[in-house]
């Protein structure tokens, strides 16, 4: 999301709705490289407690790998 400069509240609502569907299927979504503006909006409604966000794509991938290993046990 490095190049995304703005996300409306409606955009976040669609994102959260999609996240719920993905999680019902056993998947997950993680955000990476948020710009300051969308990151600020992301933090306001406490979306950060619902969706994991990481500084880099590499950090997000590492988190996915940890999640997958935790499911194996």
Secondary structure, 3 states (H helix, E strand, C coil): CCCCCCCCHHHHHHHHHHHHHHHHCCCCCEEECCCHHHHHHHHHCCHHHCCEEECCHHHHHHHHHHHHHHHHC
